[in-house]
Amino acid sequence: MAGVDEVGRGCLFGPVVAGAVILDPERPIRGLADSKVLDADQREELARRIRERSVAWAVAGVDAGWIDRINIYQAARRAMQAAVAKLSLRADYLLIDAMRLDLPIAQQSLIKGDARCRSIAAASIVAKVERDAWLARWDAVYPGYGLASNKGYATPDHLRALTALGPTPAHRMSFEPVAAVARFCRLAPQPLAAEQLALFQAAGAQ
């Protein structure tokens, strides 16, 4: 039985990432909970235990280009299906957080499953830790957006940088306010204000 969950659905930047975990009943893990209620240190420690003690685990992501092409709901489903397919042991049954997958495997969709089911919680934790690590690496590629800290969500610092610098190729162009900024950049380019220019230069742009 595998738990399946995704993270990053509401972000403006980067991939949606899914996890799939088959827990080992002989090696229980204390403290499993919805990744959103855990702090970063707790998630890191639990992810380490999950990787060590679970029967099988896997993560998979779908990037911003596909999100814009097929919409975030379908992209999340695709990421979940890819994570299940990557498991080293075939699952006989899936417990999925609020979703049904196009897979020939018996499954049950659970509303708020990451708070109700240990294996779904484990999947959300490994997915969250993996996605956060990816965003930390993207922060070095696209400095100035605060991706290592805001994880691509619509925080005030991210929105300010998005307005000043414009969207990157890894932003989700179909999401507002990215779409609005992208339209502005295409249709009405304007010189940067002094404050925007300072932010742009601080980001390391040439």
ZINOR-V232753 format. One record per residue. N is the residue number from 0. PSI is psi as a letter, one per 20 degrees, with the letter a starting at -180 (none if undefined). Layout:
N&PSI, N&PSI
This chain:
0&p, 1&p, 2&q, 3&p, 4&r, 5&q, 6&q, 7&j, 8&h, 9&j, 10&q, 11&i, 12&q, 13&a, 14&q, 15&p, 16&p, 17&q, 18&q, 19&p, 20&p, 21&o, 22&q, 23&o, 24&i, 25&i, 26&m, 27&q, 28&o, 29&q, 30&j, 31&p, 32&r, 33&p, 34&h, 35&h, 36&j, 37&q, 38&r, 39&g, 40&g, 41&g, 42&g, 43&g, 44&g, 45&h, 46&h, 47&g, 48&h, 49&g, 50&h, 51&h, 52&i, 53&q, 54&g, 55&q, 56&q, 57&q, 58&q, 59&q, 60&q, 61&p, 62&r, 63&h, 64&g, 65&h, 66&g, 67&h, 68&g, 69&i, 70&q, 71&h, 72&g, 73&h, 74&h, 75&g, 76&g, 77&g, 78&g, 79&g, 80&h, 81&h, 82&g, 83&g, 84&h, 85&i, 86&p, 87&i, 88&p, 89&p, 90&q, 91&i, 92&q, 93&p, 94&o, 95&p, 96&o, 97&l, 98&q, 99&q, 100&q, 101&m, 102&q, 103&l, 104&p, 105&q, 106&r, 107&p, 108&p, 109&p, 110&p, 111&l, 112&h, 113&i, 114&i, 115&h, 116&p, 117&h, 118&h, 119&g, 120&g, 121&g, 122&g, 123&h, 124&g, 125&h, 126&g, 127&g, 128&g, 129&g, 130&g, 131&h, 132&g, 133&g, 134&h, 135&h, 136&h, 137&h, 138&h, 139&h, 140&g, 141&m, 142&q, 143&i, 144&i, 145&k, 146&h, 147&h, 148&g, 149&i, 150&k, 151&j, 152&r, 153&m, 154&r, 155&g, 156&h, 157&g, 158&h, 159&g, 160&h, 161&g, 162&g, 163&g, 164&i, 165&r, 166&q, 167&r, 168&i, 169&j, 170&q, 171&n, 172&i, 173&i, 174&p, 175&q, 176&j, 177&g, 178&g, 179&g, 180&g, 181&g, 182&g, 183&g, 184&h, 185&g, 186&h, 187&m, 188&p, 189&q, 190&q, 191&p, 192&r, 193&g, 194&g, 195&g, 196&g, 197&g, 198&g, 199&g, 200&h, 201&h, 202&i, 203&j, 204&q, 205&none
